[in-house]
Amino acid sequence: MDTHLHHDHIEKHLTSSETLTDIVIGMSDGLTVPFALAAGLSGAVSNVHLIVIAGIAEIAAGSIAMGLGGYLAGQTEQEHYASELKREYDEIETLPHVEREEVREFFEGLGLSASVQEQAVEELIKDKDRWADFMMKHELGLEKPDPKRAGKSAFNIGASYIVGGLIPLSPYFFVEDGLTGLKISAIVTLICLFVFGYFKSKLTGTPPFKGGLKVAVIGAIAAGCAFGIAKLIGG
């Protein structure tokens, strides 16, 4: 009973970590790329309507591209696991003595006595499915991926990108010229980037203030470069 509860806790923890990773990926790009695009356009054109249309188009394209990337990554993870699992089954069938010795070495590394090692090995290899699963986890360090992971990842990343992208673009909905929109967008976006970097760093165990400042500076540099290049090209 205790083992079952502990297992459930770990699964929830891993799922939460994967979801958080997706949100970080989507939000970080969503806040930065549309911000830099809008800043660049603000330096080249004064038509706010054009900036808004271009920004929305970029958010749509970016969310699809990022979501597709997350989907393909999830699919690749599943295909890799399936390929390695098939290889383990093949090795159990063709080289059982080698695979058996690897299991024994694992238990030896835990400090078990020779007799206990043999008992544990014999008990484990009675079931080939359990044997293969054991080898996947402890020899290759691979956990069975969630079959719905690809779809979840695509949605999480795409939705986070849209939310992040609308933040720097939203001020342009309420102003009449691009430079005014850029000033408001810069303030709002840099604050959001700092807060985002702060909490991301806090979750990962790194200094939060330094992490928040780093993310905000990167966003400011990207937007500044885009604005400067647009101004230079536009004369």
Legacy VTK file of the C-alpha trace (Angstrom):
# vtk DataFile Version 3.0
C-alpha trace
ASCII
DATASET POLYDATA
POINTS 235 float
0.000 0.000 0.000
2.780 2.413 0.936
4.726 1.497 -2.183
1.704 2.222 -4.366
1.164 5.633 -2.816
4.818 6.482 -3.178
4.709 5.500 -6.843
1.681 7.726 -7.465
3.435 10.645 -5.819
6.486 10.286 -8.085
4.355 10.097 -11.234
2.548 13.317 -10.319
5.837 14.981 -9.565
7.297 14.033 -12.946
4.199 15.134 -14.833
4.259 18.460 -13.040
7.935 18.921 -13.930
7.273 18.192 -17.605
4.372 20.636 -17.706
6.469 23.297 -16.009
9.254 22.734 -18.540
6.786 23.200 -21.412
5.429 26.414 -19.906
8.945 27.809 -19.392
9.868 27.050 -23.017
6.690 28.588 -24.414
6.613 31.640 -22.152
10.282 32.542 -22.543
10.085 32.605 -26.337
6.591 34.088 -26.331
7.692 37.054 -24.245
10.946 37.658 -26.113
10.321 37.091 -29.837
7.103 39.134 -30.319
8.604 41.844 -28.108
11.668 42.075 -30.355
9.500 41.983 -33.498
7.194 44.761 -32.268
10.222 46.826 -31.229
11.796 46.381 -34.652
8.601 47.353 -36.447
8.208 50.374 -34.143
11.573 51.564 -35.380
10.603 51.158 -39.037
6.916 52.127 -39.275
4.520 54.358 -37.385
1.364 52.483 -38.369
0.207 50.768 -35.158
-2.344 48.686 -37.069
0.450 47.137 -39.121
2.483 46.360 -35.987
-0.510 44.666 -34.368
-1.284 42.569 -37.474
2.358 41.525 -37.852
2.582 40.747 -34.138
-0.544 38.584 -34.165
0.703 36.766 -37.273
4.031 36.089 -35.564
2.344 34.829 -32.400
0.156 32.487 -34.458
3.078 31.172 -36.497
5.385 30.983 -33.490
2.897 29.094 -31.316
2.288 26.563 -34.101
6.000 26.110 -34.748
6.843 25.800 -31.055
3.904 23.457 -30.428
4.925 21.293 -33.374
8.462 21.183 -32.021
7.136 20.008 -28.655
4.971 17.388 -30.357
7.864 16.027 -32.417
10.097 15.942 -29.338
7.452 13.927 -27.473
7.046 11.554 -30.412
10.808 11.096 -30.683
10.993 10.271 -26.973
8.336 7.562 -27.378
9.974 6.135 -30.502
13.365 6.061 -28.789
11.911 4.266 -25.766
10.116 1.715 -27.965
13.302 1.077 -29.943
15.428 0.557 -26.839
12.759 -1.646 -25.239
12.702 -3.896 -28.311
16.489 -4.123 -28.148
16.329 -5.140 -24.486
13.824 -7.911 -25.254
16.076 -9.134 -28.069
19.108 -9.182 -25.754
17.150 -11.056 -23.072
16.261 -13.688 -25.680
19.678 -13.987 -27.356
22.094 -13.058 -24.534
20.305 -13.972 -21.288
23.552 -14.764 -19.456
24.927 -11.290 -20.196
21.717 -9.544 -19.157
21.515 -11.701 -16.041
25.032 -10.704 -15.041
24.185 -7.026 -15.492
21.256 -7.439 -13.119
23.494 -9.175 -10.598
26.070 -6.366 -10.853
23.365 -3.839 -10.096
22.381 -5.626 -6.889
26.054 -6.033 -6.034
26.423 -2.272 -6.320
23.704 -1.905 -3.703
25.894 -3.779 -1.238
23.787 -6.928 -1.069
25.408 -10.192 -0.066
26.120 -12.792 -2.758
23.269 -15.044 -1.642
20.758 -12.193 -1.589
22.011 -11.050 -4.994
21.248 -14.467 -6.471
17.811 -14.586 -4.870
16.953 -11.111 -6.172
18.200 -11.948 -9.680
16.272 -15.211 -9.865
13.099 -13.542 -8.658
13.418 -10.671 -11.127
14.185 -12.645 -14.290
11.164 -14.935 -13.851
9.095 -12.295 -15.644
10.599 -11.065 -18.938
8.457 -7.922 -18.982
9.629 -6.980 -15.498
13.194 -7.893 -16.467
13.118 -5.667 -19.567
11.538 -2.806 -17.614
14.232 -3.137 -14.946
16.992 -2.948 -17.568
15.395 0.104 -19.182
15.293 1.956 -15.869
18.564 0.911 -14.264
20.838 0.209 -17.222
19.662 2.895 -19.646
18.039 5.318 -17.197
14.838 5.480 -19.268
11.330 5.814 -17.843
8.327 4.829 -19.932
6.987 8.064 -21.446
3.370 9.124 -21.169
1.685 8.083 -24.456
-0.193 11.415 -24.420
2.965 13.403 -23.735
3.432 14.646 -27.317
-0.050 16.151 -27.519
0.149 17.646 -24.031
3.552 19.165 -24.756
2.346 20.701 -28.024
-0.640 22.301 -26.287
1.308 23.531 -23.247
4.100 25.105 -25.285
1.777 26.604 -27.916
-0.654 28.059 -25.363
2.197 29.461 -23.231
3.708 31.082 -26.311
0.403 32.794 -27.119
-0.013 34.071 -23.550
3.579 35.288 -23.461
3.345 36.893 -26.902
0.192 38.870 -26.138
1.870 40.637 -23.216
4.336 42.769 -25.254
1.812 43.254 -28.058
-1.184 44.313 -25.936
-0.080 47.982 -25.368
-0.205 48.580 -29.131
-3.973 47.938 -29.039
-4.517 51.157 -27.080
-2.091 53.694 -28.612
-1.963 55.679 -31.847
1.743 55.460 -32.709
4.392 52.764 -32.577
6.915 54.553 -30.365
4.358 55.181 -27.630
3.337 51.539 -27.816
6.987 50.485 -27.630
7.613 52.536 -24.488
4.648 50.997 -22.675
5.411 47.534 -24.075
9.027 47.761 -22.927
8.031 48.607 -19.353
5.340 45.908 -19.142
7.397 43.224 -20.885
10.615 43.814 -18.962
8.708 43.622 -15.671
7.084 40.368 -16.819
10.430 38.991 -18.002
11.988 39.792 -14.649
9.105 38.175 -12.727
9.184 35.164 -15.043
12.957 34.777 -14.656
12.712 35.306 -10.889
10.219 32.494 -10.320
11.863 30.194 -12.860
15.180 30.596 -11.047
13.502 30.056 -7.697
12.045 26.768 -8.918
15.364 25.590 -10.344
17.313 26.514 -7.221
19.429 29.331 -8.713
19.617 32.896 -7.284
16.172 34.328 -8.192
17.095 38.035 -8.443
20.075 37.290 -10.671
17.969 34.949 -12.799
15.188 37.508 -13.199
17.644 40.241 -14.116
19.368 37.978 -16.638
16.109 37.146 -18.448
15.043 40.799 -18.500
18.421 41.935 -19.880
18.319 39.315 -22.638
14.849 40.498 -23.664
15.952 44.145 -23.604
19.009 43.406 -25.744
16.931 41.480 -28.304
14.364 44.271 -28.575
17.059 46.971 -28.671
18.944 45.221 -31.482
15.725 44.729 -33.485
14.770 48.396 -33.024
18.263 49.611 -33.963
18.491 47.429 -37.073
15.045 48.514 -38.240
15.968 52.166 -37.735
19.246 51.673 -39.599
17.635 49.925 -42.564
14.742 52.354 -42.643
17.116 55.307 -42.702
LINES 1 236
235 0 1 2 3 4 5 6 7 8 9 10 11 12 13 14 15 16 17 18 19 20 21 22 23 24 25 26 27 28 29 30 31 32 33 34 35 36 37 38 39 40 41 42 43 44 45 46 47 48 49 50 51 52 53 54 55 56 57 58 59 60 61 62 63 64 65 66 67 68 69 70 71 72 73 74 75 76 77 78 79 80 81 82 83 84 85 86 87 88 89 90 91 92 93 94 95 96 97 98 99 100 101 102 103 104 105 106 107 108 109 110 111 112 113 114 115 116 117 118 119 120 121 122 123 124 125 126 127 128 129 130 131 132 133 134 135 136 137 138 139 140 141 142 143 144 145 146 147 148 149 150 151 152 153 154 155 156 157 158 159 160 161 162 163 164 165 166 167 168 169 170 171 172 173 174 175 176 177 178 179 180 181 182 183 184 185 186 187 188 189 190 191 192 193 194 195 196 197 198 199 200 201 202 203 204 205 206 207 208 209 210 211 212 213 214 215 216 217 218 219 220 221 222 223 224 225 226 227 228 229 230 231 232 233 234
